Amino acid sequence: MGITEMKSPASDSRSPAIFADNGGSSSSVQRKKLNVFFVESDNRRSALGRGFTGGTTPVNIHRQPISDLSKTGGWMAALFIFGNEMAERMAYFGLSVNMVAFMFYVMHKPFSSSSNIVNNFLGISQASSVLGGFLADAYLGRYWTIAIFTTIYLAGLIGITLCASLKIFGPDQTNCDQHSLLLGKCEPAKPWQMLYLYAVLYLTGFGAAGIRPCVSSFGADQFDERSINYKTHIDRFFNFFYLSVTFGAIMAFSLVVYIQMEFGWGMAFGTLAIAMGISNALFFAGTPLYRHRLPGGSPLARVAQVLVAAFRKRDVPFTSSEFIGLYEVPGIKSAIPGSRKIAHTDGFRWLDKAALQLKEDGLEPSPWKLCTVTQVEEVKILIKLIPITACTVMFHLVLTEYLTLSVQQVYTLNTHIGRLKVPVTSMAAFPGLSIFIFLSLYYSVFVPIIRKITGHPNGASQLQRVGTGLAISILSLACAGLFEGYRRTYAIKHGFELNFLSQMPDLSAYWLLIQYCLIGIAEVFCIVGLIEFLYEEAPDAMKSIGSAYASLAGGFGCFAASILNSIVKAATREPDGGSWLSQNINTGRFDLLYWLLTGLSLLNFSVFLWFAHRYEYRAVEGEEESTPMFQ
């Protein structure tokens, strides 16, 4: 490769004044980007003595280059990963839908307390996914992170199974009928029994936290970025990936619920442990097929280095006579293992100070004083992704509320289909079924239609899909508010006001399918679009951290649901102890809560549109900068 050396201001005939900040001259030369002052030679050694490594070349499990890529990766390897995710999601949703009832009926905790406990468990397991993403990107790689944490996950499920199977781990059930449960007169669980349950529950959550940010990224790693069909494969991979998530959820809401009703809690949770054990075996069986990416070292350390270096040089102007240029290693290869170079961008100019190379930096500068442009751009990307991800926290809050509120609604409704009575907790399978059907028809039916409207080859861009999901969730909440208002009025009118655990025979639970199907379709657009967006936009050496952003949003959504419920209870508390979220749903005002969520979601959607319209997609190698549009 030939040498293309961009001159620095020190050796250029132009005045250094062209690097003045926004207050400088308005000539076209002055508007020239700072990134033209890199060295782009592929056959020169770094002047500052730093080494560099190749970009994203896949390696085998021994971290050696793969000689024949055709024998690894692709859809065959992805199938093993789909199996692992399917079992993990089956366990996750199996716990989320059954644990509230288990704590109420077996551990004798009030419904409201049980819901908050499970919400906090779900929140911690998702929010702590950043730890799994960090370990994968920094040290272990995605494969070994999944391998370790999926084993921890299995150990937690076995512990929960023991809690549900052995009487010693639960309170005495003698003389504890439904009436005693409602009045809170059943023997409560002993402190050590609850401590054991919390320990194994959070051990399970810790295992899930390590798996979640790595599985989707590891699956996407199996496809060759140099393939002409890469974009198509990645787009379909994330749709099929979420299809496996949905299938796991459907199994949790149907098969596991059936097993619980027929054979008890021990068998139900034991089924989840068996499924996870089989999944682990399948995941390890696919080891020879997997492609791996080298971990790039601690991403947190690189972020900290940029922030420290930028702070140290905060007062050094780009017009300084000491300014040599923005530092980058020579050639096409990056100084970060597993990462390609990232072109300089104009945003967050204050971070560019970290790459500000001065004469005083010398030949062996500390990375805490001088960082490469690629390292600086990594931090810029992570910052840019925050507003978009934060706008999905509200969506996860809505999903969390649906899991708990709709179950309490279904307890008052008729769930018969002809002579078949559908279990209350199985009603949560219907959103999953709508997702499954929609994803199955997405490419054959919906993409061609949407493509005619948008002109986008994949029907819609990632941000358009996220925005569409947020909009549909608002419609779902409005339907939920309307129906809950009708259901409550019906219950009071027909004498069911105080009997909130009895089903009203003439009011079908299947009116809930409208809001269920809408939230299912919203989930396809929002969540699938988000995880694909984060994988594509995240820096090469921070893909797991990028995927962890989605889980972090989910965790914050669970926490936000608990906080919102607490605020609503306190703000609407009545002298008799009732509130919008009374344990008796017929005297509570769940309908007003749904309308509150509708208003908050509408506000959140407006904020999303503002950020999405201004977001610039990462420029693909060989392409010009993307346009800052909601596209």
C-alpha positions in Angstrom: 0.0 0.0 0.0 1.2 3.5 -0.8 1.9 6.1 1.8 -0.6 8.9 2.3 0.7 11.1 5.0 -1.4 13.9 6.2 0.7 16.9 7.4 0.3 18.3 10.8 -0.2 22.0 11.5 3.4 22.2 12.8 4.8 21.4 9.3 2.0 22.8 7.2 2.2 26.2 5.6 -1.2 27.1 6.9 -1.6 29.0 10.1 -2.5 27.0 13.2 -5.3 29.4 13.7 -7.4 27.2 11.4 -8.0 24.9 14.5 -9.7 27.6 16.5 -13.0 26.6 18.1 -16.3 27.9 16.9 -15.2 31.4 17.4 -12.6 31.2 14.6 -12.7 32.3 11.0 -15.5 31.1 8.7 -13.4 30.1 5.7 -13.7 26.7 4.2 -10.2 25.8 5.2 -11.1 26.7 8.8 -14.1 24.3 8.7 -11.8 21.4 7.6 -12.1 18.5 9.9 -9.5 17.6 12.4 -9.3 14.0 11.2 -7.2 15.0 8.1 -4.2 15.3 10.5 -3.8 11.5 10.9 -1.0 9.5 9.6 -2.5 6.9 7.3 0.6 5.0 6.2 0.4 1.2 6.2 4.1 0.5 6.0 5.5 2.8 8.7 6.0 2.0 12.3 4.4 4.1 15.0 6.4 7.1 15.7 5.5 6.8 19.4 6.5 3.2 19.7 3.1 1.7 20.3 2.2 -1.6 18.8 -1.1 -2.4 17.0 -3.1 -5.5 16.1 -5.4 -6.6 13.4 -9.0 -5.6 13.3 -12.0 -8.0 13.6 -10.5 -11.2 12.1 -12.3 -14.2 13.7 -10.2 -16.8 15.6 -10.9 -20.2 17.0 -11.3 -21.1 20.7 -7.5 -21.2 21.1 -7.3 -17.6 19.8 -5.6 -18.8 16.6 -6.7 -17.5 13.1 -9.2 -19.8 11.4 -7.7 -21.2 8.2 -11.0 -22.1 6.6 -13.9 -19.9 7.5 -16.3 -22.0 5.4 -16.2 -24.7 8.1 -17.2 -22.4 10.9 -19.8 -19.9 11.8 -22.9 -19.0 9.7 -26.3 -20.3 10.4 -25.2 -23.7 11.6 -23.3 -22.2 14.5 -26.1 -19.7 15.1 -28.6 -22.6 15.7 -26.6 -23.8 18.8 -26.7 -20.2 20.1 -30.5 -19.9 19.4 -31.0 -23.1 21.6 -29.1 -21.6 24.5 -31.1 -18.3 24.3 -34.3 -20.2 24.0 -33.7 -22.1 27.3 -32.4 -19.0 29.1 -35.5 -17.0 28.1 -37.8 -20.0 29.1 -36.2 -19.9 32.5 -36.3 -16.1 32.8 -40.0 -15.8 31.9 -40.8 -19.0 33.8 -39.5 -17.4 36.9 -41.0 -13.9 36.2 -44.5 -15.2 35.7 -44.5 -18.0 38.3 -42.4 -16.4 41.1 -45.1 -13.8 42.1 -47.7 -16.6 42.5 -45.1 -18.9 44.3 -44.3 -16.2 46.8 -48.0 -15.5 47.4 -49.3 -19.1 47.6 -46.3 -20.9 49.1 -44.1 -18.3 50.9 -47.3 -16.3 52.0 -46.0 -12.8 50.8 -48.7 -10.2 49.8 -49.2 -9.8 46.1 -47.9 -6.2 46.1 -44.7 -7.3 48.0 -44.2 -10.3 45.7 -44.6 -8.1 42.6 -41.9 -5.7 43.9 -39.6 -8.5 44.8 -39.8 -10.0 41.4 -39.5 -6.6 39.7 -36.3 -5.9 41.6 -35.0 -9.4 40.7 -35.7 -8.8 37.1 -34.2 -5.3 37.3 -31.0 -6.4 39.0 -30.5 -9.3 36.6 -30.8 -7.0 33.6 -29.0 -4.0 35.0 -26.0 -6.1 36.1 -25.6 -7.3 32.5 -23.0 -4.6 32.1 -20.7 -6.8 34.2 -21.1 -9.7 31.8 -20.5 -7.3 28.8 -17.4 -5.9 30.5 -15.9 -9.3 31.2 -16.6 -10.5 27.7 -15.1 -7.5 25.9 -12.2 -7.0 28.3 -10.9 -10.4 29.2 -12.9 -13.6 28.7 -14.4 -13.2 25.3 -18.1 -13.9 24.7 -17.8 -17.7 24.5 -16.2 -18.2 27.9 -18.4 -15.6 29.5 -21.5 -17.5 28.3 -19.9 -20.8 29.4 -19.2 -19.6 33.0 -22.4 -17.7 33.6 -24.8 -20.3 32.1 -23.3 -22.8 34.6 -24.1 -20.3 37.4 -27.6 -19.9 36.0 -28.1 -23.7 36.2 -26.9 -23.8 39.8 -29.4 -21.1 40.7 -32.3 -22.9 39.0 -31.4 -26.1 40.9 -31.5 -24.1 44.2 -34.9 -22.8 43.4 -36.1 -26.3 42.5 -35.0 -27.5 45.9 -36.8 -24.6 47.6 -40.0 -25.6 45.9 -39.6 -29.3 46.4 -38.5 -29.7 50.0 -40.8 -28.6 52.8 -38.0 -27.5 55.0 -37.5 -24.4 52.8 -41.1 -23.2 53.0 -43.6 -22.2 55.8 -46.2 -24.6 57.1 -49.2 -24.9 54.7 -51.6 -26.4 57.3 -55.0 -24.5 57.6 -53.9 -22.1 54.9 -56.9 -21.9 52.5 -57.7 -19.1 50.0 -59.6 -17.1 52.6 -56.7 -17.2 55.1 -54.3 -16.1 52.3 -56.5 -13.1 51.5 -56.6 -12.1 55.1 -52.9 -12.6 55.6 -53.4 -15.2 58.3 -51.2 -18.0 56.9 -47.9 -18.7 58.6 -45.2 -16.4 57.1 -41.9 -17.8 55.8 -39.1 -17.7 58.3 -36.3 -15.2 57.7 -33.8 -17.8 56.9 -36.2 -19.4 54.4 -36.7 -16.1 52.6 -32.9 -15.5 52.7 -32.3 -18.8 51.0 -34.9 -18.0 48.3 -33.4 -14.6 47.7 -29.9 -16.1 47.5 -30.8 -18.7 44.8 -33.0 -16.3 43.0 -30.3 -13.7 42.7 -27.7 -16.3 41.9 -30.0 -17.1 38.9 -30.2 -13.4 38.1 -26.4 -13.1 38.3 -26.1 -16.0 35.8 -28.6 -14.4 33.4 -26.7 -11.1 33.7 -23.6 -12.7 32.3 -25.3 -14.4 29.5 -27.7 -11.8 28.2 -25.3 -9.2 26.7 -23.1 -11.9 25.1 -25.5 -14.3 23.3 -26.8 -11.9 20.6 -23.4 -10.5 20.0 -21.8 -13.9 19.9 -24.4 -15.1 17.4 -23.8 -12.1 15.2 -20.1 -12.7 15.3 -20.7 -15.9 13.4 -21.3 -14.0 10.1 -18.5 -12.6 7.9 -18.5 -8.8 7.7 -16.8 -9.0 4.3 -19.7 -11.0 2.8 -21.9 -9.1 0.3 -24.9 -10.6 2.1 -23.7 -9.6 5.6 -26.3 -6.9 6.2 -29.1 -9.2 5.2 -27.8 -12.0 7.3 -27.4 -9.7 10.4 -30.9 -8.3 9.9 -32.4 -11.8 9.7 -30.3 -13.1 12.5 -31.6 -10.6 15.0 -35.2 -11.4 14.0 -34.6 -15.1 14.3 -32.8 -14.5 17.6 -35.8 -12.8 19.0 -38.0 -15.5 17.6 -36.1 -18.0 19.8 -36.6 -15.6 22.7 -40.3 -15.6 22.0 -40.5 -19.3 21.7 -38.8 -19.7 25.1 -41.4 -17.3 26.6 -44.3 -19.2 25.1 -43.0 -22.4 26.5 -42.7 -20.7 29.9 -46.2 -19.3 29.8 -47.8 -22.6 28.6 -45.9 -25.8 29.2 -44.3 -24.7 32.5 -47.6 -23.3 33.8 -49.3 -26.6 32.9 -46.6 -28.6 34.7 -47.0 -26.4 37.8 -50.8 -26.9 37.9 -50.6 -30.7 37.3 -47.4 -31.7 39.2 -46.6 -28.8 41.5 -44.0 -26.1 41.9 -41.1 -28.4 42.3 -41.7 -30.0 38.9 -42.3 -26.7 37.2 -39.0 -25.1 38.4 -37.3 -28.5 37.8 -38.4 -28.3 34.2 -36.6 -25.0 33.8 -33.4 -26.5 35.3 -33.6 -29.5 33.0 -34.1 -27.2 30.0 -31.1 -25.1 31.0 -29.0 -28.2 31.4 -29.9 -29.4 27.9 -29.2 -26.0 26.5 -25.8 -25.9 28.1 -24.9 -29.3 26.6 -26.0 -28.1 23.1 -24.0 -24.9 23.5 -20.8 -26.7 24.3 -21.5 -29.2 21.5 -21.3 -26.4 19.0 -17.8 -25.3 20.2 -15.9 -26.5 17.1 -18.2 -24.4 14.8 -17.9 -21.1 16.6 -16.0 -18.1 15.5 -14.5 -15.9 18.2 -13.4 -12.3 18.5 -10.3 -11.3 20.6 -11.2 -9.4 23.7 -9.9 -5.8 23.4 -8.8 -5.2 26.9 -10.7 -3.3 29.6 -13.2 -1.0 27.9 -13.7 0.9 31.2 -9.9 1.6 31.4 -10.0 2.9 27.8 -12.9 5.2 28.6 -11.2 6.4 31.8 -8.0 7.1 29.9 -9.9 9.3 27.4 -11.7 11.2 30.1 -8.5 11.7 32.1 -6.4 12.7 29.1 -9.1 15.1 27.9 -9.3 16.7 31.3 -5.5 17.1 31.6 -5.4 19.0 28.2 -8.7 20.8 28.7 -6.9 24.2 28.6 -4.7 23.5 25.6 -6.2 25.1 22.5 -6.0 23.5 19.0 -4.2 26.7 18.0 -1.2 25.9 20.3 2.2 26.0 18.7 2.9 22.7 20.5 0.1 21.0 18.6 1.3 18.3 16.2 -2.0 16.7 15.3 -4.6 14.2 16.5 -2.8 11.0 17.4 -3.5 7.7 15.6 -1.3 4.7 15.0 -0.1 4.5 11.3 -1.7 2.1 8.8 -5.2 0.6 8.6 -4.9 -1.4 11.8 -6.0 -0.3 15.2 -4.1 -0.2 18.5 -7.1 -2.0 20.2 -7.2 -5.8 19.8 -10.3 -6.9 17.9 -11.1 -3.4 16.6 -10.8 -1.6 13.3 -10.0 2.1 13.2 -12.8 4.5 13.6 -12.8 7.7 11.6 -12.8 11.0 13.4 -16.1 12.8 13.9 -16.9 16.4 14.8 -19.1 15.8 17.8 -18.0 16.1 21.5 -15.0 18.3 20.5 -13.8 18.4 24.1 -13.0 14.7 24.0 -10.6 15.3 21.1 -8.3 16.9 23.6 -7.4 13.3 24.7 -5.9 12.7 21.2 -4.2 16.1 21.1 -0.6 15.2 20.3 1.8 17.9 21.6 5.6 18.1 21.2 5.9 17.7 25.0 4.3 14.2 24.9 7.6 12.7 23.7 8.2 9.3 22.2 6.7 7.2 25.0 3.6 9.0 26.3 1.4 7.5 28.9 -2.1 6.4 27.6 -3.5 8.5 30.4 -2.0 11.5 28.7 -2.5 10.7 25.0 -5.1 8.4 23.4 -5.6 7.4 19.8 -8.5 8.8 17.7 -10.1 5.4 17.6 -10.1 5.2 21.4 -11.7 8.7 21.6 -14.3 7.8 19.1 -15.2 4.7 21.1 -16.2 7.0 24.0 -18.1 9.3 21.7 -20.1 6.4 20.3 -20.9 5.1 23.8 -22.2 8.6 24.8 -24.2 8.9 21.6 -26.0 5.6 22.2 -27.2 6.6 25.7 -30.2 8.9 24.7 -31.6 6.4 22.2 -31.3 3.5 24.7 -32.7 5.6 27.6 -35.8 6.3 25.6 -36.6 2.5 25.7 -36.6 2.4 29.5 -40.3 3.6 29.4 -41.1 0.7 27.1 -39.6 -1.8 29.5 -41.5 -0.2 32.3 -44.7 -0.8 30.4 -43.7 -4.5 29.7 -43.0 -5.0 33.4 -46.3 -3.5 34.4 -48.2 -5.7 31.9 -46.6 -8.8 33.5 -48.0 -8.0 36.9 -51.1 -5.9 36.3 -52.6 -8.1 33.5 -52.3 -11.2 35.7 -54.4 -9.6 38.4 -56.9 -8.6 35.7 -57.2 -12.1 34.3 -58.0 -13.5 37.8 -61.3 -11.7 37.5 -62.2 -12.8 34.0 -63.5 -15.9 32.2 -60.6 -17.7 30.6 -62.6 -20.5 29.0 -62.4 -21.3 25.3 -65.4 -23.5 24.8 -64.9 -26.3 27.4 -61.2 -25.6 27.7 -60.1 -23.4 30.7 -56.8 -21.6 30.0 -54.8 -21.1 33.2 -54.5 -17.5 34.4 -50.8 -17.3 34.1 -50.9 -18.8 30.6 -52.6 -15.7 29.3 -49.2 -14.0 29.1 -48.4 -16.4 26.3 -50.6 -14.5 23.9 -48.2 -11.5 23.5 -45.6 -14.1 22.7 -47.8 -15.8 20.1 -48.4 -12.5 18.4 -44.7 -11.9 18.3 -44.1 -15.3 16.9 -46.7 -14.9 14.2 -45.5 -11.4 13.3 -41.9 -12.4 13.1 -42.7 -15.4 11.0 -44.5 -13.2 8.5 -42.2 -10.2 8.8 -40.1 -10.8 5.7 -42.7 -12.4 3.4 -45.5 -9.9 4.1 -44.6 -6.8 6.0 -41.2 -5.9 4.7 -42.3 -5.7 1.0 -45.2 -3.4 2.1 -43.1 -1.2 4.3 -40.4 -1.1 1.7 -42.8 0.6 -0.8 -43.5 3.3 1.8 -40.0 4.0 3.1 -37.8 2.9 0.2 -35.5 1.2 2.7 -34.1 -2.2 1.5 -35.0 -3.8 4.9 -38.3 -2.2 5.1 -37.3 0.2 7.8 -34.1 1.4 9.5 -33.3 0.4 13.0 -34.4 3.7 14.5 -37.6 3.7 12.5 -38.4 0.3 13.9 -37.7 1.4 17.5 -39.9 4.5 17.0 -42.7 2.4 15.5 -42.6 0.1 18.5 -42.8 3.0 20.9 -45.8 4.4 19.0 -47.7 1.0 19.0 -47.1 0.6 22.7 -48.9 3.9 23.3 -51.9 2.5 21.4 -51.7 -0.7 23.4 -51.8 1.2 26.7 -54.8 3.3 25.5 -56.7 0.1 24.8 -55.7 -1.3 28.2 -57.0 1.8 29.9 -60.3 1.6 28.1 -60.9 -2.0 28.8 -59.8 -1.9 32.4 -62.3 1.0 33.0 -65.0 -1.1 31.5 -64.0 -4.2 33.5 -64.0 -2.4 36.8 -67.4 -0.8 36.2 -68.7 -4.3 35.2 -67.4 -5.9 38.4 -68.9 -3.3 40.6 -72.3 -3.3 38.8 -72.6 -7.1 39.0 -71.6 -7.5 42.7 -68.0 -8.6 42.3 -66.5 -5.5 44.0 -65.1 -7.4 47.0 -64.6 -10.7 45.4 -61.5 -10.0 43.3 -60.2 -13.6 43.0 -63.4 -14.9 41.5 -63.9 -15.0 37.7 -66.8 -13.2 36.3 -68.4 -15.8 34.0 -69.9 -13.4 31.5 -66.8 -11.2 30.8 -64.2 -12.9 28.7 -60.5 -12.5 29.3 -59.9 -12.6 25.6 -60.7 -8.9 25.3 -57.2 -8.5 26.6 -55.9 -10.0 23.4 -56.2 -6.6 21.7 -53.7 -4.9 24.1 -51.6 -8.2 24.2 -51.2 -8.4 20.4 -50.4 -4.7 20.1 -47.7 -4.8 22.8 -46.3 -8.0 21.1 -46.0 -6.2 17.8 -44.5 -3.2 19.5 -41.9 -5.5 21.1 -40.9 -6.9 17.8 -40.3 -3.4 16.4 -38.7 -1.8 19.5 -36.6 -4.5 21.0 -35.4 -6.2 17.9 -34.6 -2.9 16.3 -32.8 -1.8 19.4 -30.5 -4.8 19.8 -29.6 -4.7 16.1 -29.0 -1.0 16.3 -26.7 -1.4 19.4 -24.7 -4.2 17.8 -24.2 -2.4 14.6 -23.4 1.0 16.1 -21.2 -0.2 19.1 -17.4 -0.1 18.6 -15.9 -3.4 17.5 -14.2 -4.1 20.8 -17.3 -3.1 22.8 -20.1 -5.2 21.1 -21.0 -6.9 24.4 -21.1 -3.6 26.2 -23.3 -2.2 23.5 -25.7 -5.2 23.8 -25.6 -4.7 27.6 -27.1 -1.2 27.0 -30.4 -2.9 26.0 -30.4 -5.1 29.1 -29.5 -2.1 31.2 -32.6 -0.3 29.8 -34.7 -3.3 30.7 -33.3 -3.3 34.3 -34.0 0.4 34.7 -37.5 -0.2 33.4 -38.1 -2.8 36.1 -36.7 -0.5 38.8 -38.8 2.4 37.4 -41.9 0.2 37.6 -41.3 -0.5 41.3 -40.6 3.2 41.9 -43.7 4.3 40.0 -45.9 1.9 41.8 -44.6 3.1 45.2 -45.2 6.7 44.2 -48.7 6.0 42.9 -49.6 4.1 46.1 -48.4 6.9 48.3 -50.0 9.7 46.2 -53.4 7.9 45.9 -53.6 6.4 49.4 -57.0 6.7 50.9 -58.0 6.8 54.7 -59.2 3.2 54.5 -55.8 2.0 53.1 -56.9 1.7 49.5 -55.2 3.2 46.5 -55.0 3.0 42.7 -53.0 -0.2 43.3 -55.1 -1.8 46.0 -54.7 -5.6 46.3 -58.4 -5.7 45.4 -58.3 -4.7 41.8 -62.0 -4.0 41.7 -61.7 -1.2 44.2 -58.4 0.0 42.8 -58.0 2.2 39.8 -55.7 0.3 37.4 -57.4 2.1 34.6 -56.0 5.4 35.7 -52.6 3.9 36.0 -52.8 2.7 32.4 -53.8 6.2 31.4 -50.9 7.6 33.4 -48.5 5.2 31.5 -50.1 6.3 28.2 -49.3 10.0 29.0 -45.7 9.2 30.1 -45.1 7.0 27.0 -46.4 9.8 24.7 -43.9 12.2 26.3 -41.1 9.6 26.0 -42.0 9.1 22.3 -41.6 12.8 21.7 -38.2 12.8 23.3 -37.2 9.8 21.3 -38.2 11.5 18.0 -36.0 14.5 19.0 -32.9 12.4 19.6 -33.5 10.0 16.7 -33.9 12.9 14.2 -30.4 14.2 15.2 -28.7 10.8 15.4 -26.0 10.1 12.8 -25.4 6.4 12.1 -21.8 5.3 12.1 -20.2 5.6 8.7 -19.6 2.2 7.2 -16.0 1.6 6.0 -15.7 3.1 2.6 -18.8 5.2 2.8 -19.3 8.9 3.6 -20.7 10.1 6.8 -24.3 9.2 7.4 -27.1 11.8 7.3 -28.5 13.0 10.6 -32.0 11.9 9.9 -34.6 9.6 11.6 -33.9 7.0 8.9 
